Amino acid sequence: MRNASGILPFITNRKVYEFFRPLLFKLEPETAHGLTLNLVRLAGIFPPSRWILQAMYATPDKPVEVFGLKFKNPVGLAAGYDKDGLAVCGLSALDFGHIEVGTVTPRPQPGNPKPRVFRLVEDQAVINRMGFPGVGASNVERRLSSIVHRPRSMVLGLNLGKNKDTPLESAADDYVTLVRTFFPLADYLAINISSPNTVGLRRLQGREMLENLLSQINLERGTWNLRRPILVKLAPDLNDEELDDALATIIDTGMDGVIATNTTLTRDGLRSKHQAETGGLSGRPLTARSEAMLEKVVKRLNGRIPVVSVGGIMTPGDAKRRLEMGAALVQVYTGLVYAGPGLVKQIVKSL
């Protein structure tokens, strides 16, 4: 998953955002996130405010076709910002090419104890140990089913994860339940087996467990008379052997794409007083590691399935470089915290 941190104020000028950012950063990260998510939700509900947002953040169309889906541009919102599908309409007004809701678990759960989100301002980074808090699949399903103003051009993804108390040997049951729930609602599904904040979850990236999991997911998909791409999200901390096993299994079980990468457990070169906090690290310190993983994944897959790049994309230059390296799409999150919501428009205009 991605972290819950910072806020998206309704301002487009980057210098104005930089002026207000120190004031915004005085708020506790998770509290600020919740307040802003609700503001975005309200803005998406009422047509006048939604139209204003659309006018402010409108980007030129840079259409791409990936996984058999048409995206208005290659820049998406990574999982973690809107875990429960609360603000899809408001977020779509910021002109993302796609929005990935989640991580969603079958049953509601509170996540890990607070505090669990930390801004590392000196490092342009965030550490989170959220642990998949959320309202559960049935509530998210009900919310997404009731969306009235979803733009036709917006691609909606669902990021899926197991409950904390589900044993690893039963993890496939959780994921199959989620696939069954969201297959009719999502444009694509993302299988999250790489968050560092649910104990043992990353073990699902091992060949035997991953083959069992993805085979059962693929069997469930085969029962539907619909086509929905299924992507697998990997950690940036896999060694070469682990990566080879994971990618071979993803190909062998008929998955449609790879998302690289989730947050990292490494702490190289950090300056912030929060550097020793446990959890997944995102932002600028992840940039080089995520790019290195992207290079390996693209080379090993050799065009067989597309790759979505996420992690440490902080500037238009970062996004452009990922696309030039072979990513079909990019996703942002922590970059929005430090650059503001205008980052999406900046990236698309730079392409």
Phi, psi and omega in degrees: 000169174255168187279159172257104188204141173073184184218166181245087181288156185274069178219142184258332183286124185296323180295324177294317178299318180296329178292317184276343187302317178301326178290318179295325183285353173287340177283146175298132191306312185289324176296314179300320179298314181297319179296315183290322178301320179290326175296317178296320178300312180296320179298328180281339182284318187265124184308315182301314181291325178294320179294322179297314178300316180299320179292321182291322189250011182301135179241155174294146179292130173230069191295143173223151176244119183221141180057022184079008178250149178258121179253136181291334172203167187273010186255119182242165173268123182291158175300150177117330180285308179247084186294327189247015179065034185283325193230035185301316183293318178295318179294324180296335178290345176278002171071033169295146174288332173205158179232128180252109180277146176122187015281132179258137176247159181302313182249152176301147174206152186279344186082191183280162180298150176272155358286148185219009175224134184222127173275131173252079191298319181298335183256001187050054186218170175219140168247130176228148173224053187298311180080037176056052172290145179177172186272356178092162190298316185295323178291320178293319178302313180298319181294314181292326180294336184267000181296128182260322191255027179294121180297141181296332184279352184273127177269128183249123175250152176241123179264125191244139179215163181275158173291150182302321185270007175276122179300149181303323182292346178250008185301323182301327179298318179297312184293320178296319176301317180292318177300316180298322182290316191256359181304318181284341189261328186267154171278330173209162179239142178241126182266111182267107177238019191231005175292136178276001191257002170244118188305127175085349187302319184295345176294340178292348176281347177294151192303311186294311180295320182292320179297317178297315182297307185289330177296317180291323176297318181293325176297317178298317179300324182294347179275354183257144174267045180221155173252122176226116177299141176240125182248156179239128182263124186251159178278154177278356188259009178291140172278176187299319180295316178297320179295316179302316180296316182296314183293321179298320180291320178300317178292313185296331183265008172079022178288161191258347182184171180235138170253120182230111018213174171279193179284166184247154174266353180287159182224034185291129168073017181281150180247337187295153176294344181270006189299335182272357179296142178281156179128185181271134180263132176229172179102202187305320180296343179272348188305305185295319181294319179292321178295319179297319178293320177301316180300317180294316183295314180299317181295316183289322181284329175052042175084002183292320173219154183286162180235135172257128182257132179212149179117109176074022176270102189248343184220164173303324179298321177299314182294316181298320180295320179298318180294322178292332179283349176122000176292140178277326180219161172234157175230146180234156173203288182299330176302327178293327181297321185263334181254343181093167184293342177293352179302323180300311180296320179298317180296311185297319180294336182279346186281000000 
